[in-house]
């Protein structure tokens, strides 16, 4: 028992925690403190959200001013802030408040920034993945293969850096590739603007050309057309 008659005298509690709720309830019996604590908890979480939003807005302002691609935003690739920045840009584009680079236009036609639940975990969709390669390994270039962290991978040489990189792509949530579905193929090609994908260092380039390499990837219904 503290000097003021309260059961608890252990300093300032963190807002919104179960410990805080319990302490207030025991120290102020009969008072409606739970509502008060919940309101403080909401304010606390809203403030954290606001800080994140400020960081994202400032980042987008900088990207816009410097005409930098969304994929080159400063947040760690694969982090929530990385994806939230892209999602916010997509929202601002819909409100005509953000101007996209040519690369961004292709990126926002994908599902990047969105998530699907796979085996109980949230999995980011269309997330680009790069893996630097040891030049001494001399991997076979421009020959897609099945496997890797995504469904498929291919080694390519970056024309700018002259280095070999591993590009991975493909759904990892268990969906099957149905190249024989003409309607699905045309929808995919239109959505990803496959006729405009010319950069071999991007996942979009290889995803669009999946039918070309169907046989070596163990797929049926391939052909000389875009996926």
Phi, psi and omega in degrees: 000126180277172183297330182272007178093353179280153178284337185244132176217054185245040172081198184275130178272153173289136183296143171082001182271161177298326179299318180296314180302313182297317182297314180296321181295321181284328182278338182229065181300138177090350181263149181275074184271338184300319178297318180298315181294319180296323178295321178291324178297316179297317180298321181296312181291325178296324180293321178296319179296321180297318179300318179296317181296321178299316180298318180294316180297318179295322178296315180295323177299316180294316179300320181294314182295322183267002180054046180264144180292148180301323181295343180263019178296152190287351181284153183301131179303125180096350179281161180297322180295325178299312181287322180296327177297317180292320178297319180294321178298319179299320178295315182294326177298318178297334178264008180059040181239009179213130180260125185272150169282172179297323178293318180300323182300321178287322182297316184286353173277351176266187179261016181300138185099348178255161183228153172232150177275124179228119182052042176081003181236149176283127181243126179290139180266142175055034179279123179292142178227132180236139176228113177297143186244142174290119184301332183291342180288334180046062179289158178289127185269149173059029178237094183301144178223157178274144178119191181087188182294335174250200182281326183224163176209161178206146175264133180223161175255123179289119183296339181275313182267345182067010180264154178272134179229159178254120179256129180243148178202171177112145181294139179243014183264006177101359180290144181265146177277123182243080183292340181282351180272098185299320180297316180294321179299311182295323179295316180297313182298321180288317183294324182261005179051053187301327181294344181259356183277103184245351185268112183291348180273004180251150178294327181299320181303312184283325178298320181293331184260018180307318181300330180298330186247019185304314184300313182287345178263002178079024180255154178257168175064031176282178179169182182273066179205164178283150176291000000 
